[in-house]
Structures are given as C-alpha cells and as structure tokens.
Amino acid sequence: MIGILGAGSLGRLWAALLPEDQAAFLPRPDADPAAPPLRYTFESLQGDEINVSRPWLGSAGDVTLLLVTTKAGDTLAALRHWLPRVPEPTPVVLFQNGLGSQQAVAKAWPMRPILAASTTEGANRPTPDHLIHAGTGDTWVGALTRPAESQTCSAVSRLSTTGLAIHTEEQILPRLWQKLVVNAGINPFTAILDCPNGDLLTQNFFLEHIDALCTEIAELMAAEGIERVAPAELRQRIETVARNTARNTSSMRGDILKGRTTEIDFINGYLVQLGQRLGIPTPVNQLLTDKVKQLSPQ
Ligand code: PAF
C-alpha cells in the first residue's frame, strides 16, 4: 500500500492517479478513526471528471511507500506521529516546497530511506471537493539519506504507474534549489502585491528589488556549492516562470487569501537563515520575509 500523508492538492493528485487499490491517506492524529473515505471530483488534464474515493488508513503497518505531501511547516510533526508506526524499510518521499524541512527530516531519521521530490505538476482545488490537474510537468526523485540510495529506482517505478513523467535524480539538492529560486522570486512578491504571477513583471516593488534578491541568492548558491550562476540568469529564470504562469495565483498568495500560514520560512526565510550561517547578508530576503509574515497568521 502507498500511504499519502497530507490531503491537499498534491496528495489528492497522487491518490487519484495511482492504482485505486494501492493508495490510501494517513489521517491527522486527532482525526476520527472511523471517518468515511475521502471523496472528491478529479478533473483530468483533458477535462474529464472522475469521482475519487480513497480510504483513511487506521494503521501504517502495510505501508510500503510513504508520500509526504503536507505543508513544509507541518512535516516534522506529522512524521513524528506516523514514522514510528511505519515499517523501518519503507521509503519516505518528501514533496515539500522550499528547503529546510527536507534536511530536518533527514537529520531526524538518518537511518531511514528518506527521499525528496521536486515536481512541476500543477494541481489546485477551486472548492474543497474538486481537484483540478491544471498542468503536467516533471517530477524528480532523489535520495536524502544513505539508506535511500538503493531505493530511488523502485520508488520512481511505483510512482510511474500514475502515467506522469517521473525521473530519478542523483543530485536532488540542486534540483530543489532550482524550484526554491523561482518560489523565492515569485511567491512573496505576489503575496505582498496581491497579484497573479504575470502582473509582477511591471510592478515597481518587484522591479526595485529583484536584482538585489537575485544577487543574494546567487551568492548563497555559490557558497553552498550548488551552482555558480549570474544574478541576471536567475532573474531570467524567475521572469520566464512568471510569464508562463501569468494568470496563476501563487501558492503563497493563495495561503494569504485563505488566511493560512504561508511557507515563507522555508523559502525566503530559509535563505535568510542560511545567509546568517554563512555570513552573507540577505536584506531583501529579510524584507520579503517580514512583509509576508505581517500579512499571515503565525
Ligand atoms: O508556488 C507556486 O505557486 C508555484 O511554484 C509557482 C511557480 C510560483 C507558480 O505559481
């Protein structure tokens, strides 16, 4: 059985696309153990609507692959509850945005096979019971701990039963950084300016800060040994994604609009912390983090 921890858009996407008899959700610790299966309508890329029903697992003893699709800030607590109940050899694949939560999990359970995934699949829920697979992309999976190194291929092959494009990734950290750069350059600006991704490109607040932000990120990436890249190249990557997703509401703006805690601590906040550790000033990341925190519940 493939257990899915986190019943948001991404968790529901995997649940809908994996073979029906192989996927089930792990409930929150405080959930009613007799809760009925999770039911929702899944709208495929082609626009077909399918009724999905997946059970909640009462125990995790039969879970042979665990997908963790919780928000970054909820991940450690969710795993502290569930991992003692999951068999030791079960690979755990982390799908969190940003960085920081993945390293924290790998540090807490170094002897477990912990993997991380970076995905560009797009899914959203216009209403709680309706999941739209809005755009397809690629998903890369790679090992974070040593015991996971021999498990990457089998995890990828099980996830490939969805029909999505899943790849093994030897260097998952640089891959997670690629997404972090885009999130750091789009999400806080869209949240602060309350605009869709494409509208950033002409806003003064974005134009005033984007070059300095990219300089900070380029310095951090070089110091971490991730990639030596010119700030202008990072800006181009960020602006390309903003243009390609022009009408989208970023996940951070979506969180603010719904009154939810954002993932800022794992995006620009992570970069601030890293800068402090490395002695690299990050005033723009700090400014964006502070402004987003002022907008969201803590
Ligand atoms: O976080 C998000 O919403 C997305 O990763 C991105 C790329 C900013 C597009 O909306």
Boltz pocket constraint, residues with backbone or C-beta under 6 A from the ligand:
constraints:
  - pocket:
      binder: B
      contacts: [[A, 182], [A, 183], [A, 186], [A, 187], [A, 197], [A, 241], [A, 245], [A, 248], [A, 249], [A, 250], [A, 251], [A, 252]]
      max_distance: 6.0
